[in-house]
Amino acid sequence: MFAEMLTAKIKSVSGSAVAGFIVLLAVSSCEISGGNGPNGTFGFPYADFEVDGIVVDDLGQPLAGVRVYYTDQNWGVTYTDVQPDGRFSLYGTFTPAGSIGLTAVDTDMDDGLNWGSYYDAYITVPLDFVEGSDNMADEWFSGLYVCEEPVVIQMFRQW
């Protein structure tokens, strides 16, 4: 009787141990980090984007002291500060889509150009797929998307 109970207990424990070992092997055989996705995740589609444009004020004049940025839910924030003539080039990595939303914020708080007196501006920018990837080593890379025409972002004064 005791021998039968002991044998049943050993089978139960060894079955659990084997199941645990199999799960451990399954998890360790999968790459959990080190991939090309956000925070090193593996198997995540991505692409590059490029947008050129100009930021103008409510009178249509070029506006300096502005930051233009894009926030991707997976890749985070990509930003650039506009040049003194209001022009900008924004490029980065994003989750492939047919458009992105750009936000322009008045960052000039201390040098007297704008004194932070402009409302934030948001614009949806259409993107065209222009180039695929020939890189067979990275099958998750989708290629390059660009906005074919320069973008004009108009910001209005806070009166």
Secondary structure by P-SEA (a helix, b strand, c coil): caaaaaaaaaaaaaaaaaaaaaaaaaaaacccccccccccccccccbbbbbbbbbbccccccccccccccccccccbbbbbbcccccbbbbbbcccccbbbbbbbccccccccccccccbbbbbbbbbbccccccccccccbbbbbcccbbbbbbbbcc
